[in-house]
Amino acid sequence: MLKQIIGKTVKAIRIKQGLSQEDLAHECDVDRSYISMIEVGRNEPSVTKIFDLCKGLRIWPSDFFKLVEGEYEKMCGQN
């Protein structure tokens, strides 16, 4: 479940920033297919890669994790 939340969050931020998967992949020095696999929840990025993604998405990692935590709480029904 966490992989899907991370992927959904990356995709939402990427779209909000007006970036294509190719753009983000270039910013993070990874292949576009890697970004795609993260976004669909088939790949779980390491903490190091999450920091790279956040740099590419122009968001602080702490803000990214707050968004992930919010989605996690929604899915788990916690307040």
C-alpha positions as CSV (number, residue, x, y, z in Angstrom):
1,M,0.0,0.0,0.0
2,L,2.8,2.4,0.8
3,K,4.4,1.9,-2.6
4,Q,1.1,3.0,-4.2
5,I,0.8,6.1,-2.0
6,I,4.3,7.1,-2.8
7,G,3.7,6.6,-6.5
8,K,0.4,8.5,-6.4
9,T,2.1,11.4,-4.6
10,V,5.0,11.6,-7.0
11,K,2.6,11.6,-10.0
12,A,0.3,14.3,-8.5
13,I,3.3,16.6,-7.7
14,R,4.8,16.0,-11.1
15,I,1.6,16.9,-12.9
16,K,1.1,19.9,-10.7
17,Q,4.6,21.1,-11.6
18,G,3.9,20.6,-15.3
19,L,6.6,18.0,-15.7
20,S,6.5,14.9,-17.9
21,Q,7.9,11.6,-16.7
22,E,10.7,12.2,-19.1
23,D,11.4,15.7,-17.6
24,L,11.5,14.2,-14.0
25,A,13.6,11.3,-15.1
26,H,16.1,13.7,-16.6
27,E,16.2,15.8,-13.4
28,C,16.8,12.7,-11.3
29,D,19.2,11.0,-13.7
30,V,17.1,7.9,-14.1
31,D,15.2,6.2,-16.9
32,R,11.6,7.3,-17.7
33,S,10.4,3.8,-17.1
34,Y,11.7,3.9,-13.5
35,I,9.5,7.0,-12.9
36,S,6.6,5.1,-14.5
37,M,7.2,2.1,-12.3
38,I,7.2,4.3,-9.1
39,E,4.0,6.1,-10.2
40,V,2.1,2.9,-10.7
41,G,3.3,1.4,-7.4
42,R,5.4,-1.4,-8.9
43,N,8.7,0.1,-7.7
44,E,9.5,1.4,-4.2
45,P,12.2,4.1,-4.3
46,S,14.9,4.1,-1.6
47,V,15.1,7.1,0.7
48,T,18.1,8.4,-1.3
49,K,16.0,8.2,-4.5
50,I,13.1,9.9,-2.8
51,F,15.4,12.8,-1.9
52,D,16.5,12.9,-5.6
53,L,12.8,12.8,-6.7
54,C,12.0,15.7,-4.3
55,K,14.8,17.7,-5.8
56,G,13.5,17.1,-9.3
57,L,10.0,17.9,-8.1
58,R,11.2,21.0,-6.4
59,I,9.6,20.0,-3.0
60,W,11.2,19.6,0.4
61,P,11.4,15.9,1.4
62,S,9.7,16.8,4.7
63,D,6.7,18.2,2.7
64,F,6.7,15.2,0.5
65,F,6.5,12.8,3.5
66,K,3.7,15.0,5.0
67,L,1.7,14.4,1.8
68,V,2.4,10.7,1.9
69,E,1.5,10.5,5.6
70,G,-1.8,12.3,4.9
71,E,-2.7,9.8,2.2
72,Y,-1.7,6.9,4.4
73,E,-3.9,8.2,7.2
74,K,-6.8,8.5,4.8
75,M,-6.4,5.0,3.5
76,C,-6.0,3.5,7.0
77,G,-8.9,5.5,8.5
78,Q,-6.7,7.2,11.1
79,N,-7.2,10.7,12.3
